Amino acid sequence: MTMDVKIEQSWKEQLQSEFSKDYFARLTDFVRNEYKTKKIFPPAKLIFNAFDHTPFDKVRVVILGQDPYHNDGQAHGLSFSVNEGIKTPPSLVNIYKEIKDEFGTPIPSSGDLTRWANQGVLLLNATLTVEAHKAASHQGKGWETFTDAAIRHLAEKRENVVFMLWGAYAQKKAAFINPYKHLILTSPHPSPLSAHRGFLGNGHFSKANEYLIGKGLAPISW
């Protein structure tokens, strides 16, 4: 039996087959129980926020994160993004630095990236939930299978999407993206631990826009 998942309609159609698989039923049971018994981020209604802001046919860029932020008030279902009024996390500080270096634009005071999502930037974490203050606590429960399916659908059914794959974990996803149909940009992760090894100076944001413009598509206002 296929369960009714509250997710944006175009993604619901694309991912319908996932919802009837055994792993998704197990994942749903696990996640529901976690929300009932523990403090889990993001709020349950924002689990699919990335999909809800960026419909399947509107995706122009994919930025893949690994895990939601696990401290209070941060996570709202968009990778690397935090709620308005929350201090900008270190990885996003480095992302903003890179954008400033590429375009000369001032660094925003807000760490809320909803404005990117609304322009077609799919801000997708590989794992969509996490227990408070316990990084990676929901890894290996089935979310990765689900988010891999989303990436595969984009890679196979769309063309001219920019995939920004930062760090070793994200770069594994390049294995199922056709580089002749899409632009794959890889670099170290923007985390302070690795940003100086090649994230800063990678030129990804201007490369993405040059590619989109070259394909007759609107660039992203970063």
Solvent accessible surface area in square Angstrom, and as a share of the most:
residue,aa,sasa,rsa
1,M,210,0.94
2,T,61,0.35
3,M,38,0.17
4,D,111,0.57
5,V,12,0.07
6,K,177,0.75
7,I,15,0.08
8,E,40,0.18
9,Q,108,0.48
10,S,27,0.18
11,W,0,0.00
12,K,38,0.16
13,E,111,0.50
14,Q,41,0.18
15,L,0,0.00
16,Q,73,0.33
17,S,64,0.41
18,E,11,0.05
19,F,1,0.00
20,S,58,0.38
21,K,93,0.39
22,D,106,0.55
23,Y,30,0.11
24,F,6,0.03
25,A,42,0.32
26,R,153,0.56
27,L,1,0.01
28,T,19,0.11
29,D,91,0.47
30,F,53,0.22
31,V,12,0.07
32,R,141,0.52
33,N,84,0.43
34,E,11,0.05
35,Y,53,0.20
36,K,165,0.70
37,T,90,0.53
38,K,95,0.40
39,K,115,0.49
40,I,12,0.06
41,F,20,0.08
42,P,0,0.00
43,P,60,0.38
44,A,58,0.45
45,K,166,0.70
46,L,43,0.21
47,I,19,0.09
48,F,24,0.10
49,N,15,0.07
50,A,3,0.02
51,F,1,0.00
52,D,63,0.33
53,H,59,0.27
54,T,1,0.00
55,P,39,0.25
56,F,6,0.03
57,D,101,0.53
58,K,130,0.55
59,V,0,0.00
60,R,44,0.16
61,V,0,0.00
62,V,1,0.00
63,I,1,0.01
64,L,4,0.02
65,G,7,0.06
66,Q,70,0.31
67,D,36,0.19
68,P,9,0.05
69,Y,49,0.19
70,H,55,0.25
71,N,69,0.36
72,D,77,0.40
73,G,37,0.35
74,Q,29,0.13
75,A,6,0.05
76,H,10,0.05
77,G,12,0.12
78,L,4,0.02
79,S,0,0.00
80,F,18,0.08
81,S,0,0.00
82,V,0,0.00
83,N,49,0.25
84,E,119,0.53
85,G,78,0.75
86,I,53,0.27
87,K,180,0.76
88,T,26,0.15
89,P,10,0.06
90,P,82,0.52
91,S,17,0.11
92,L,0,0.00
93,V,55,0.32
94,N,8,0.04
95,I,1,0.00
96,Y,5,0.02
97,K,87,0.37
98,E,2,0.01
99,I,8,0.04
100,K,94,0.40
101,D,111,0.57
102,E,44,0.20
103,F,84,0.35
104,G,62,0.59
105,T,61,0.35
106,P,113,0.71
107,I,80,0.41
108,P,46,0.29
109,S,119,0.77
110,S,26,0.17
111,G,0,0.00
112,D,32,0.17
113,L,0,0.00
114,T,31,0.18
115,R,97,0.35
116,W,2,0.01
117,A,0,0.00
118,N,96,0.49
119,Q,48,0.21
120,G,2,0.01
121,V,0,0.00
122,L,0,0.00
123,L,0,0.00
124,L,0,0.00
125,N,10,0.05
126,A,1,0.01
127,T,1,0.00
128,L,10,0.05
129,T,0,0.00
130,V,0,0.00
131,E,27,0.12
132,A,12,0.09
133,H,104,0.46
134,K,111,0.47
135,A,68,0.53
136,A,45,0.35
137,S,36,0.23
138,H,1,0.00
139,Q,61,0.27
140,G,68,0.66
141,K,90,0.38
142,G,13,0.13
143,W,7,0.02
144,E,36,0.16
145,T,71,0.41
146,F,0,0.00
147,T,1,0.00
148,D,29,0.15
149,A,11,0.08
150,A,0,0.00
151,I,3,0.01
152,R,104,0.38
153,H,33,0.15
154,L,0,0.00
155,A,4,0.03
156,E,113,0.51
157,K,117,0.50
158,R,42,0.15
159,E,107,0.48
160,N,38,0.19
161,V,0,0.00
162,V,0,0.00
163,F,0,0.00
164,M,0,0.00
165,L,1,0.01
166,W,4,0.01
167,G,11,0.10
168,A,80,0.62
169,Y,62,0.24
170,A,4,0.03
171,Q,61,0.27
172,K,138,0.58
173,K,16,0.07
174,A,32,0.25
175,A,98,0.76
176,F,44,0.19
177,I,6,0.03
178,N,64,0.33
179,P,86,0.54
180,Y,203,0.77
181,K,55,0.23
182,H,5,0.02
183,L,43,0.21
184,I,42,0.21
185,L,16,0.08
186,T,69,0.40
187,S,10,0.06
188,P,40,0.25
189,H,56,0.25
190,P,0,0.00
191,S,21,0.14
192,P,77,0.48
193,L,158,0.79
194,S,13,0.08
195,A,0,0.00
196,H,148,0.66
197,R,178,0.65
198,G,31,0.30
199,F,0,0.00
200,L,46,0.23
201,G,69,0.66
202,N,16,0.08
203,G,15,0.15
204,H,5,0.02
205,F,0,0.00
206,S,30,0.20
207,K,96,0.40
208,A,0,0.00
209,N,16,0.08
210,E,118,0.53
211,Y,42,0.16
212,L,0,0.00
213,I,103,0.52
214,G,64,0.62
215,K,98,0.41
216,G,71,0.68
217,L,65,0.32
218,A,62,0.48
219,P,60,0.37
220,I,5,0.03
221,S,78,0.50
222,W,27,0.09
